[in-house]
Amino acid sequence: MAGLDYVLFEEPTGYAVFKVKLQQDNIGSRLKDVQKAANDLATFSKIVELVSFAPFKGAAQALENANDISEGLVSDYLKSVIELNIPKADEQVNLGISDKQLGPSIKECFPYIDCHSNEVVQDILRGIRLHSVKLLKNLQEGDIERAQLGLGHAYSRAKVKFSVQKNDNHIIQSIALLDQLDKDINTYSMRVKEWYGWHFPELAKIVNDNHTYCKLVLMIQNKANINDESLHEIAALVNDDAGLAQKIIDAAKMSMGQDVSESDMENILTFARRTDSISSYRINLYKYLTDKMHLVAPNLSELIGEVVGARLISHAGSLTNLSKQAASTVQILGAEKALFRALKTKGNTPKYGLIYHSSFIGKATPKNKGRISRYLANKCSIASRIDNFSDDANNIFGKVLKQQVEDRLEFYTSGKAPMKNADAIREALSLSGANDLVEEKKKKKKSKD
């Protein structure tokens, strides 16, 4: 690498351009010298010289430039700083930068500049940062620290500040908690059945639903207390099924279970109440998740269901990440281990991942499951992009995409030609009223012309 000519120092209060005095064919050979000199201002000032310091006009401009740099973009302000302080030369100018992602953007704007971000550049920038108060003009002690703190808070707030309504973080947490609750409820319910089964073993064979079983345990308590007068009370807990309620009463009268003491029964009931409480909360959490999915990703929810859609968002990390995935990636999302195992053993790669739990995969015949999963992943990719980038959230596109998948399933069985993509999108646009807006804009443009 040729010697460095300039170094760009990004600072919370502005941009600084330094000229590098250390000119050698291979500056990398002086790495140790640079590291030693960085700790001493007198020595370090012989390596770099300030060309220009361009301060920001305010906190808003500092935040805007920080966001651009984090995304590897050259702002208009940075472009003007480079243009004014790094003159165009016949030979390539070597510029040291802290973030290598910024290099391609600078190269695109200034073809005569080669950007470098190696160890020597980082050590020089470390020295500049260490002695910035002395090297930069018009700065006082503490200015940089206050600017760093203010910019850090503003940058963090901007990164985590999403729309209160369209926040997929709650979906990720909800689906994770829902999975954990399902495991816990299953474990606790098995324990309640096993514990209460010593007293009334026949009840577990009559009632399969865990939540209903816990409610019946809390209502019945001691089986000797129930009789024919308890029919309506028991029926209310089993969806008003009088036959099933009578069956429970008859089983209690002829039960082979043993009697338990009051203290034992109290502990069983306490645990049953806790299990019933968790089961009730699980129902409320599921309702919250479905409502949140309809708000954040209405089209994806309409197409593939709230739970499967939430699992896709959670596995991708966010709705934005999911929208950036290719359809082939969405298809096997959740089956990464199987994919890499197949690639390692040169076996058959998986045809589906999380989307396997969709009802469309279950409806397809075995030979068509791979085909419909590929088609469904394509539609999920479209739906997630519409949900993520559209300002007006609605499920119209999801309904049309879902109809396309259903038509594709019918095509596999009957051979009836499905709706074309262009017709489907045109229909969705007409239902959403987008076409009317486009025509209105065209008319306004013609009237202005």
Residue pairs with C-beta under 8 A, 6 or more apart in sequence:
1 26
1 27
1 28
1 94
1 116
1 118
2 25
2 92
2 94
3 20
3 22
3 23
3 24
3 25
3 26
3 27
3 94
4 20
4 22
4 27
4 94
4 95
4 96
4 116
4 120
4 121
4 124
5 19
5 20
5 86
5 93
5 94
5 95
6 17
6 18
6 19
6 20
6 51
6 85
6 86
6 93
6 94
6 95
6 96
7 17
7 18
7 20
7 48
7 95
7 96
7 97
7 121
7 124
7 125
7 128
8 15
8 16
8 17
8 82
8 95
8 96
8 97
8 98
9 15
9 16
9 17
9 18
9 98
9 125
9 128
9 129
9 132
10 69
10 98
10 99
11 132
11 136
11 144
11 147
12 62
12 66
12 144
12 147
12 148
12 150
12 151
13 55
13 56
13 62
13 139
13 143
13 144
13 147
14 53
14 54
14 55
14 56
14 62
15 53
15 54
15 65
15 77
15 78
15 81
16 50
16 52
16 53
16 54
16 128
16 132
16 135
16 136
17 50
17 51
17 52
17 53
17 81
17 82
17 85
17 86
18 48
18 49
18 50
18 51
18 124
18 128
18 135
19 48
19 49
19 50
19 51
20 27
20 47
20 48
20 96
20 124
21 46
21 47
21 48
21 49
22 30
22 34
22 47
24 30
27 120
28 118
28 119
28 120
30 120
31 119
31 120
31 123
34 47
34 120
34 123
34 124
34 127
35 123
36 43
37 43
37 44
37 46
37 47
37 127
38 44
38 123
38 124
38 126
38 127
38 130
39 127
39 130
41 131
41 134
44 127
44 131
45 131
45 135
47 124
47 127
48 124
48 127
48 128
48 135
50 135
50 136
50 137
51 85
52 81
52 84
52 85
53 136
53 137
53 138
54 77
54 81
55 138
56 62
56 65
56 77
59 150
59 151
59 154
61 77
62 147
62 151
62 154
63 151
63 154
63 155
63 158
64 75
65 75
65 77
65 78
66 151
66 155
67 155
67 158
68 74
68 75
68 78
69 75
69 78
69 99
69 102
70 155
72 99
72 101
72 102
72 104
72 105
73 102
73 105
74 82
74 102
74 105
74 106
74 108
74 109
79 109
82 95
82 106
82 109
82 110
82 113
83 110
86 93
86 95
86 110
86 113
88 110
88 112
89 112
92 112
92 113
92 114
93 112
93 113
93 114
94 113
94 114
94 116
95 106
95 113
95 114
95 115
95 116
96 115
96 116
96 117
96 120
96 121
96 124
96 125
97 103
97 106
97 115
97 116
97 117
97 121
98 117
98 121
98 122
98 125
99 117
100 115
100 117
102 115
103 115
103 116
103 117
106 113
106 115
107 113
107 114
107 115
128 135
132 139
132 144
133 139
133 140
133 141
133 143
133 144
162 169
165 295
165 296
166 295
166 296
166 393
167 296
168 296
168 297
168 313
168 318
168 319
168 320
169 318
170 292
171 289
171 292
171 293
171 296
171 297
171 310
171 313
171 314
171 319
172 310
172 313
172 314
172 317
172 318
174 285
174 288
174 289
174 292
174 310
175 289
175 307
175 310
175 311
175 313
175 314
176 314
177 285
178 282
178 285
178 286
178 289
178 307
181 278
181 281
181 282
181 285
182 282
184 278
185 210
185 211
185 275
185 278
185 279
185 282
186 210
188 271
188 274
188 275
188 278
189 210
189 213
189 214
189 275
189 279
191 271
192 213
192 214
192 217
192 268
192 271
192 272
192 275
193 204
193 213
195 268
195 271
196 203
196 217
196 268
196 272
197 203
197 204
197 257
198 257
198 258
198 260
199 222
199 223
199 257
199 258
199 259
199 260
199 265
199 268
200 220
200 223
200 251
200 252
200 255
200 257
201 255
201 256
201 257
202 251
202 252
202 255
202 256
202 257
203 213
203 216
203 217
203 220
203 248
203 251
203 252
204 213
206 244
206 247
206 248
206 251
207 213
207 216
207 238
207 244
207 248
210 275
210 279
211 276
211 279
211 280
211 283
212 237
212 238
214 272
214 275
214 276
214 279
215 237
215 276
216 234
216 237
216 238
216 248
217 268
217 269
217 272
218 269
218 272
218 273
218 276
219 233
219 234
219 237
220 226
220 230
220 234
220 248
220 252
221 265
221 269
222 265
223 252
223 255
223 257
224 259
226 234
226 248
226 249
226 252
227 249
228 249
230 249
231 242
231 245
231 246
231 249
232 245
234 245
234 248
234 249
235 241
235 242
235 244
235 245
238 244
238 245
238 248
260 268
289 306
289 307
289 310
290 301
290 306
293 300
293 301
293 306
293 309
293 310
294 301
294 306
294 395
295 393
296 319
296 387
296 393
297 309
297 313
297 319
297 383
297 384
297 387
297 388
298 387
298 393
298 394
298 395
298 398
299 383
299 384
299 386
299 387
299 394
299 395
299 396
299 397
299 398
299 401
300 309
300 312
300 313
300 380
300 383
300 384
300 387
300 398
301 309
301 395
301 398
302 383
302 395
302 398
302 399
302 401
302 402
303 309
303 379
303 380
303 383
303 398
303 401
303 402
303 405
304 312
304 355
304 358
304 360
304 376
304 380
304 383
305 358
305 359
307 357
308 354
308 355
308 357
308 358
309 380
311 334
311 354
311 357
312 322
312 330
312 333
312 354
312 355
312 380
312 384
313 319
313 322
313 384
315 333
315 334
315 354
316 322
316 325
316 333
319 384
319 387
319 388
320 388
322 330
322 384
322 388
323 381
323 384
323 385
323 387
323 388
323 389
325 333
325 381
325 384
326 381
327 374
327 377
327 378
327 380
327 381
328 374
328 377
330 355
330 377
330 380
330 381
330 384
331 351
331 352
331 353
331 355
331 373
331 374
331 376
331 377
332 338
332 339
332 349
332 350
332 351
332 352
332 353
333 353
333 354
333 355
334 353
334 354
335 350
335 352
335 353
335 354
336 353
338 349
338 350
339 349
339 350
341 347
342 348
342 349
342 350
343 349
351 369
351 370
351 373
351 374
352 361
352 369
352 370
352 373
352 377
355 361
355 373
355 376
355 377
355 380
356 373
358 376
360 372
360 376
360 405
360 406
360 409
361 369
361 372
361 373
361 376
363 409
364 371
364 372
364 409
364 412
365 412
365 413
368 409
368 412
371 412
372 405
372 408
372 409
372 412
375 405
375 408
376 405
379 401
379 402
379 404
379 405
382 397
382 401
383 397
383 398
383 401
386 397
387 393
392 432
394 432
396 428
396 431
396 432
397 425
397 428
397 432
399 428
400 424
400 425
400 427
400 428
400 431
401 424
403 419
403 424
404 418
404 419
404 421
404 424
407 416
407 418
407 419
408 418
410 416
410 418
411 417
411 418
419 427
429 435
